[in-house]
């Protein structure tokens, strides 16, 4: 299934890739490769961060995820659009000059897209919710290991 998702991404079909990856992650939420592919298939920076955080929670040495997260953080620091407001009167006037008489905003389409993105984001957040459990288990494992070392030292000393 992961290969099919990779192929869908290569063909530019991000929606198909997302659907395949969501199915895969429902069954294997600790699959770092699937989360990294999901990062490439989602639409928003928030979703991308969730995916990359999950990759790094599973595989802290994943170079691709580290580099991608660094790029996201750099893009946050750079305001590439400056003070540009696409809904300002000047921007709308420029768009109307390019395409006179065109309906520039389709409210139903905008609402439908917003609803679709919200549903997808909640599925990704739900999948990512188990990351806290994973981190908790890793912490318990580390504490248990330290306790075993202390006990071994005490037994060898005594």
C-alpha positions in Angstrom: 0.0 0.0 0.0 2.9 2.4 0.7 4.2 1.8 -2.8 0.8 2.7 -4.2 0.8 5.9 -2.2 4.3 6.8 -3.3 3.2 6.2 -7.0 0.2 8.4 -6.5 2.4 11.2 -5.1 4.8 10.8 -8.1 1.8 11.2 -10.4 0.6 14.3 -8.6 -2.5 12.6 -7.1 -2.1 13.8 -3.5 -5.7 13.0 -2.6 -5.4 9.3 -3.5 -2.0 9.2 -1.7 -3.7 10.7 1.4 -6.5 8.2 1.4 -4.0 5.2 1.0 -1.8 6.6 3.7 -4.7 7.2 6.1 -5.7 3.5 5.7 -2.2 2.4 6.2 -1.7 4.5 9.3 -5.0 3.3 10.8 -3.4 -0.2 10.9 0.2 0.9 11.6 0.4 4.3 13.2 4.1 3.8 14.0 5.2 3.7 10.4 7.7 6.5 9.9 7.8 6.1 6.2 4.1 6.4 5.9 4.1 9.6 8.0 6.9 11.0 5.9 4.9 10.3 2.7 1.8 11.8 4.4 3.8 15.0 5.0 4.2 15.3 1.3 0.5 14.6 0.6 -1.2 17.1 3.1 -2.1 20.7 2.3 -1.3 22.9 5.3 1.9 23.6 7.2 0.1 22.6 10.4 -0.6 19.1 9.0 2.9 18.9 7.7 4.3 19.7 11.2 2.1 17.0 12.7 3.4 14.4 10.2 7.0 15.4 10.6 6.7 15.4 14.4 5.3 11.9 14.2 8.2 10.7 12.0 10.7 12.1 14.5 8.9 10.6 17.4 9.2 7.2 15.8 12.6 7.7 14.3 14.5 10.6 15.8 17.4 10.2 13.3 15.2 10.5 10.2 17.3 13.0 8.2 14.5 13.9 5.7 12.1 14.8 8.4 14.6 16.9 10.3 15.5 18.8 7.1 11.8 19.3 6.1 10.9 20.5 9.6 13.8 23.0 9.5 12.5 24.3 6.2 9.1 24.7 7.6 10.5 26.6 10.6 12.5 28.9 8.2 9.4 29.6 6.1 7.5 30.6 9.3 10.3 33.1 10.1 10.2 34.6 6.6 7.0 36.5 5.7 7.1 35.8 2.0 3.9 37.7 1.3 4.7 40.8 3.3 1.6 42.9 3.8 -0.2 41.4 0.7 -3.8 40.7 1.4 -5.5 38.7 -1.3 -8.9 40.0 -0.2 -8.0 43.7 -0.2 -9.8 45.9 -2.7 -6.7 46.5 -4.7 -6.0 42.7 -5.1 -9.6 42.1 -6.1 -9.4 45.0 -8.6 -6.3 43.6 -10.1 -7.9 40.2 -10.5 -11.0 41.7 -12.1 -8.7 43.6 -14.5 -7.1 40.3 -15.6 -10.4 38.4 -15.8 -13.3 40.9 -16.2 -16.7 39.6 -15.3 -15.4 36.4 -13.8 -16.8 35.1 -10.5 -13.7 35.4 -8.4 -15.0 33.7 -5.3 -17.4 30.8 -5.1 -18.6 30.8 -1.5 -20.0 27.2 -1.8 -16.7 26.0 -3.1 -14.7 27.8 -0.4 -17.0 26.4 2.3 -16.9 22.8 0.9 -13.1 23.0 0.7 -12.9 24.3 4.2 -15.1 21.5 5.5 -13.1 18.9 3.6 -9.8 20.2 4.9 -11.2 20.3 8.5 -12.3 16.7 8.3 -8.9 15.6 7.0 -7.0 17.6 9.6 -9.1 16.0 12.4 -8.3 12.5 11.0 -4.6 13.3 10.9 -4.7 14.8 14.4 -6.5 11.7 15.6 -3.9 9.5 14.1 -1.2 11.7 15.6 -2.9 11.6 19.1 -1.2 8.3 19.9 2.2 10.0 19.6 1.9 11.0 23.3 1.3 7.4 24.2 4.4 6.4 22.3 6.5 9.1 24.0 5.2 8.0 27.4 6.1 4.4 26.8 9.6 5.4 25.7 10.0 7.3 28.9 8.8 4.4 31.0 11.2 2.1 29.2 14.1 4.5 29.9 13.2 4.7 33.6 13.0 0.9 33.8 16.3 0.5 32.2 17.9 3.0 34.7 16.4 1.0 37.6 17.8 -2.2 36.3 21.3 -0.6 36.0 21.0 0.6 39.6 19.9 -2.8 40.9 22.7 -4.5 39.0 25.3 -2.1 40.5 23.9 -2.7 44.0 24.0 -6.4 43.5 27.6 -6.3 42.2 28.7 -4.0 45.0 27.1 -6.2 47.7 
